[in-house]
Amino acid sequence: MNILFVMYDQLRFDYLSCAGHPHLHTPNFDRVAARGVRFANAYVQSPVCGASRMSFYTGRYVSSHGAQWNGFPLRVGEMTLGDHLRKLGMGCWLIGKTHMKADAEGMARLGLAPDTEIGARQAECGFDAWARDDGLWGEGPDGFYDAKRSPYNEYLKSKGYDGTNPWADYANAGVEDGEIASGWMFQNADKPANIREEDSETPWLTGEAIRFIEATEEPWCCHLSYIKPHWPYIVPAPYHAMYGANHVPAATRDARELDNPHPVLNAFQSNKIAAAFRQDAVRRKVIPAYMGLIKQCDDQLGRLLDYLDETGRADDTMIVLTSDHGDYLGDHWLGEKDLFHEPSVRIPMIVCDPRAEADATRGTTCDALVESIDLAATFVEAAGGTVPDHIIEGRSLLPWLRGETPDWRDYVISEYDYSVTPMRAALDVSSRDARMFMVFDGRWKLIHFEGGFRPMLFDLESDPDEYDDLAKAGGHEAEIDRLYDLLAQWGRRMSQRVTRSEADLDAMRGASARKGILPFLTDGSEVPDELTVKYRGPARQVYVEDEGD
């Protein structure tokens, strides 16, 4: 059994034809959905790259693992997929992006050198890196955004693309009047990237995945982590011209959202990202490019699926398709991700288990409330292990794949820490208070903000577009109280007792008594005779006056 764990960066849950998109045809995503189960209500534990991915890789909530935003290191010693799966005889490999920042200080404290096997795994989020490339090779007056060497840039140079940063000059730029037309500027989103399509990022990573599978014999979990359709929103021909302004939906936004909005929402609606995506001209250029990037992802998925079918590997490989978060694309007067509306926090998730036990559910949709942390538990069970639920906080999806109806959660949680963003400064809140939490029970969505702000509340049954913040006017106190009780219940979870399982605790109970530690006894009759046998019998030597005389 192998696991192909495919993640697309910033892919919305509803931009797939199997999820009902009216224009974007994704036959290969649909192909996996037809072979497996599409989980229609899957949510990330944080709608930002780094924190979300650390939850995927640890199976733990953001406030449990502590890497709460991009660039926050995952602390040394945090158990990851690699730690769990290697104990079960399965390798755990990375191809593409993790957004992982190593805990260099913690590694130095423990004497872990990054060029050792254990040190490298600590620095790579528990993975063995086949080809790590986080995909943002920006370069400015102070140098590169990412100081690491880009294997993709080296690949482009080997193909004849010149310069120190062909990622920026070719893969993510077009040409206008002989000049570089950078993909950083939305006005260039409708231009074809100045690169041969087969050399662009998504085909390159697909090729690396095929090379990995060809070279690897041991059971493996391969995290194939695509860089797209994350911005820069620019795509090579022919994908740049497959969609046009006629395929751009009206933005899901309403004037009610701008009428005395919640202060935190207002701060995000006032940032430069939102200002750009409020412009219809921007959306008309960006969304066709975003769709083209997804179409290219789908075609490359088809290339990979064909390879698996032709080599027989599809018969022994679980395939998982998902994303680290969505993309507002102008919905709710916002761009990017960060907040808890459905376009941002809800993700696609498709799981295909090739084993016969999953035959009954092929081609079905599951509406259960699923969290991204459930994949770690699923992978452990799929590899033949028992989920260590004192560490992994997610739940295995295998029962759903087998057609069972397990005892399941009633709500999902997501967290967001905006302490290093301009919005914190605009709101004048402390870094400790620049945090928010979502609790969603499938109908009612509560958003709690630290820092003394009121909550937000949405009823997705009567308001599926999330226009009406019901907490603004009052009158829904009972629902708010109920959801706060759920949030408090979650907050009391056992999240840090990670070194002792329930089985360990059961084994510890009474163990000291069986090793002769018997305090607080009156005469010994309180315990079985076998526990006091070492403390009874004739005295062999007497050094004090015998009390029996």
Stockholm file with secondary structure:
# STOCKHOLM 1.0

chainA/1-549         MNILFVMYDQLRFDYLSCAGHPHLHTPNFDRVAARGVRFANAYVQSPVCGASRMSFYTGRYVSSHGAQWNGFPLRVGEMTLGDHLRKLGMGCWLIGKTHMKADAEGMARLGLAPDTEIGARQAECGFDAWARDDGLWGEGPDGFYDAKRSPYNEYLKSKGYDGTNPWADYANAGVEDGEIASGWMFQNADKPANIREEDSETPWLTGEAIRFIEATEEPWCCHLSYIKPHWPYIVPAPYHAMYGANHVPAATRDARELDNPHPVLNAFQSNKIAAAFRQDAVRRKVIPAYMGLIKQCDDQLGRLLDYLDETGRADDTMIVLTSDHGDYLGDHWLGEKDLFHEPSVRIPMIVCDPRAEADATRGTTCDALVESIDLAATFVEAAGGTVPDHIIEGRSLLPWLRGETPDWRDYVISEYDYSVTPMRAALDVSSRDARMFMVFDGRWKLIHFEGGFRPMLFDLESDPDEYDDLAKAGGHEAEIDRLYDLLAQWGRRMSQRVTRSEADLDAMRGASARKGILPFLTDGSEVPDELTVKYRGPARQVYVEDEGD
#=GR chainA/1-549 SS CEEEEEEETTCCTTSSGGGTCSSCCCHHHHHHHHHSEEESSEECSSSSHHHHHHHHHHTSCHHHHCCCSTTCCBCTTCCCHHHHHHTTTCEEEEEECCCCCBCHHHHHHHTCCTTSHHHHHHHTTTCEEEEECCSCCCEETTEESSCSCCHHHHHHHHTTCCSSCHIIIIITEEEETTEEEETTSGGGTTSBCSSCGGGSHHHHHHHHHHHHHHHCCSCEEEEEECCTTSSSCCBCTTGGGSCCGGGCCCCSCCGGGGSSCCHHHHHHHTSHHHHHHTCHHHHHHHHHHHHHHHHHHHHHHHHHHHHHHHHTGGGGEEEEEEESCCCCTTGGGCCSSCSCSHHHHEECEEEECCSGGGGGGTTEEECSCEETTHHHHHHHHHTTCCCCTTTCCSCCSHHHHTTCCCCCCSCEEEEEECTTSHHHHHHTCCTTTCEEEEEECSSEEEEEESSSCCCEEEETTTCTTCCCCTTTTCCCHHHHHHHHHHHHHHHTSCCSCTTCCHHHHHHHTTTTGGGTCCTTCSSSTTSCHHHHGGGCSCCSSCCSCCTTC
#=GC SS_cons         CEEEEEEETTCCTTSSGGGTCSSCCCHHHHHHHHHSEEESSEECSSSSHHHHHHHHHHTSCHHHHCCCSTTCCBCTTCCCHHHHHHTTTCEEEEEECCCCCBCHHHHHHHTCCTTSHHHHHHHTTTCEEEEECCSCCCEETTEESSCSCCHHHHHHHHTTCCSSCHIIIIITEEEETTEEEETTSGGGTTSBCSSCGGGSHHHHHHHHHHHHHHHCCSCEEEEEECCTTSSSCCBCTTGGGSCCGGGCCCCSCCGGGGSSCCHHHHHHHTSHHHHHHTCHHHHHHHHHHHHHHHHHHHHHHHHHHHHHHHHTGGGGEEEEEEESCCCCTTGGGCCSSCSCSHHHHEECEEEECCSGGGGGGTTEEECSCEETTHHHHHHHHHTTCCCCTTTCCSCCSHHHHTTCCCCCCSCEEEEEECTTSHHHHHHTCCTTTCEEEEEECSSEEEEEESSSCCCEEEETTTCTTCCCCTTTTCCCHHHHHHHHHHHHHHHTSCCSCTTCCHHHHHHHTTTTGGGTCCTTCSSSTTSCHHHHGGGCSCCSSCCSCCTTC
//
